[in-house]
Amino acid sequence: EYLLGTILNAYKEFESRVKLSHDRSLSKPERILEILKTTLDPISKRELLTRLPDVSTTTVERTLASLLQSGELVKVGKGRGTKYVLNRNE
C-alpha cells in the first residue's frame, strides 16, 4: 500500500510537470511563475530552462528580473549557484 501510494504521488507530480510544460493557454512568463509557485525549494535558472525547453534563456532571465524587481521573488546565493524562491512573506 505504501509503495503504491508513493508511485501514485510520483505519477501525479510527473503529470503536472508535463502538463505545465505543454500548456499553451499560459504565456511563457506565466508558466515560469507557475513552476516557481509549485516548487518549495529554491530553483536555478538552469532548472527552469530544463523544465521548459521551449522557453528561451532571455525570456527566463527577463521574467526572473521582473519578479525580483517587483519583490515577488527572492534571490538566494550568487554567481553560478544563484537560485530563486517565491517571496511567501507578502
MARGUKE-877898 format. One record per residue (C-alpha): residue number from 1; x, y, z. Coordinates in Angstrom, 3 decimals. Layout:
% MARGUKE-877898
<atom kegu="NUM" x="X" y="Y" z="Z"/>
...
This chain:
% MARGUKE-877898
<atom kegu="1" x="0.000" y="0.000" z="0.000"/>
<atom kegu="2" x="2.837" y="2.425" z="0.843"/>
<atom kegu="3" x="4.635" y="1.608" z="-2.408"/>
<atom kegu="4" x="1.500" y="2.156" z="-4.477"/>
<atom kegu="5" x="0.882" y="5.491" z="-2.752"/>
<atom kegu="6" x="4.441" y="6.593" z="-3.493"/>
<atom kegu="7" x="4.130" y="5.578" z="-7.136"/>
<atom kegu="8" x="0.785" y="7.363" z="-7.448"/>
<atom kegu="9" x="2.185" y="10.574" z="-5.946"/>
<atom kegu="10" x="5.217" y="10.432" z="-8.254"/>
<atom kegu="11" x="2.952" y="9.929" z="-11.263"/>
<atom kegu="12" x="0.726" y="12.874" z="-10.266"/>
<atom kegu="13" x="3.770" y="15.130" z="-9.868"/>
<atom kegu="14" x="5.158" y="13.992" z="-13.219"/>
<atom kegu="15" x="1.809" y="14.563" z="-14.906"/>
<atom kegu="16" x="1.532" y="18.097" z="-13.509"/>
<atom kegu="17" x="5.061" y="18.940" z="-14.717"/>
<atom kegu="18" x="4.404" y="17.635" z="-18.212"/>
<atom kegu="19" x="1.040" y="19.375" z="-18.357"/>
<atom kegu="20" x="2.590" y="22.692" z="-17.326"/>
<atom kegu="21" x="5.420" y="22.464" z="-19.834"/>
<atom kegu="22" x="2.959" y="21.853" z="-22.681"/>
<atom kegu="23" x="0.103" y="24.115" z="-21.579"/>
<atom kegu="24" x="-0.139" y="26.678" z="-24.370"/>
<atom kegu="25" x="-3.004" y="28.591" z="-22.718"/>
<atom kegu="26" x="-0.453" y="30.235" z="-20.404"/>
<atom kegu="27" x="2.188" y="32.653" z="-21.625"/>
<atom kegu="28" x="5.826" y="31.695" z="-21.149"/>
<atom kegu="29" x="6.312" y="34.082" z="-18.182"/>
<atom kegu="30" x="3.116" y="32.687" z="-16.614"/>
<atom kegu="31" x="4.451" y="29.138" z="-16.958"/>
<atom kegu="32" x="7.715" y="30.208" z="-15.286"/>
<atom kegu="33" x="5.719" y="31.737" z="-12.432"/>
<atom kegu="34" x="3.619" y="28.568" z="-12.068"/>
<atom kegu="35" x="6.769" y="26.458" z="-11.735"/>
<atom kegu="36" x="8.070" y="28.835" z="-9.068"/>
<atom kegu="37" x="4.731" y="28.606" z="-7.230"/>
<atom kegu="38" x="4.738" y="24.802" z="-7.215"/>
<atom kegu="39" x="8.390" y="24.454" z="-6.193"/>
<atom kegu="40" x="9.104" y="24.650" z="-2.475"/>
<atom kegu="41" x="12.886" y="24.540" z="-2.747"/>
<atom kegu="42" x="14.891" y="27.304" z="-4.420"/>
<atom kegu="43" x="15.269" y="26.683" z="-8.150"/>
<atom kegu="44" x="18.052" y="27.731" z="-10.511"/>
<atom kegu="45" x="17.731" y="29.329" z="-13.925"/>
<atom kegu="46" x="19.172" y="26.139" z="-15.434"/>
<atom kegu="47" x="16.447" y="24.032" z="-13.764"/>
<atom kegu="48" x="13.763" y="26.341" z="-15.170"/>
<atom kegu="49" x="15.263" y="26.003" z="-18.642"/>
<atom kegu="50" x="15.318" y="22.220" z="-18.289"/>
<atom kegu="51" x="11.656" y="22.083" z="-17.246"/>
<atom kegu="52" x="10.590" y="24.456" z="-20.019"/>
<atom kegu="53" x="12.676" y="23.542" z="-23.071"/>
<atom kegu="54" x="10.649" y="25.793" z="-25.402"/>
<atom kegu="55" x="11.362" y="28.926" z="-23.334"/>
<atom kegu="56" x="14.488" y="30.894" z="-24.227"/>
<atom kegu="57" x="17.188" y="31.883" z="-21.759"/>
<atom kegu="58" x="16.376" y="35.539" z="-22.429"/>
<atom kegu="59" x="12.705" y="35.032" z="-21.515"/>
<atom kegu="60" x="13.638" y="33.257" z="-18.279"/>
<atom kegu="61" x="16.155" y="35.970" z="-17.359"/>
<atom kegu="62" x="13.693" y="38.753" z="-18.172"/>
<atom kegu="63" x="10.922" y="37.100" z="-16.134"/>
<atom kegu="64" x="13.202" y="36.470" z="-13.153"/>
<atom kegu="65" x="14.439" y="40.088" z="-13.251"/>
<atom kegu="66" x="10.879" y="41.387" z="-13.378"/>
<atom kegu="67" x="9.780" y="39.198" z="-10.446"/>
<atom kegu="68" x="12.845" y="40.242" z="-8.434"/>
<atom kegu="69" x="12.170" y="43.909" z="-9.091"/>
<atom kegu="70" x="8.519" y="43.582" z="-8.042"/>
<atom kegu="71" x="9.522" y="41.791" z="-4.828"/>
<atom kegu="72" x="7.648" y="38.581" z="-5.699"/>
<atom kegu="73" x="10.892" y="36.623" z="-5.912"/>
<atom kegu="74" x="13.890" y="36.292" z="-3.600"/>
<atom kegu="75" x="17.401" y="35.605" z="-4.894"/>
<atom kegu="76" x="19.425" y="33.041" z="-2.925"/>
<atom kegu="77" x="23.181" y="32.803" z="-3.481"/>
<atom kegu="78" x="25.482" y="34.404" z="-6.023"/>
<atom kegu="79" x="27.065" y="33.596" z="-9.348"/>
<atom kegu="80" x="26.608" y="30.110" z="-10.738"/>
<atom kegu="81" x="24.973" y="28.963" z="-7.506"/>
<atom kegu="82" x="22.157" y="31.518" z="-7.684"/>
<atom kegu="83" x="18.700" y="30.114" z="-7.033"/>
<atom kegu="84" x="15.305" y="31.726" z="-6.771"/>
<atom kegu="85" x="12.316" y="31.222" z="-4.494"/>
<atom kegu="86" x="8.972" y="32.986" z="-4.275"/>
<atom kegu="87" x="8.674" y="35.589" z="-1.536"/>
<atom kegu="88" x="5.970" y="33.953" z="0.579"/>
<atom kegu="89" x="6.073" y="36.754" z="3.185"/>
<atom kegu="90" x="3.871" y="39.044" z="1.108"/>
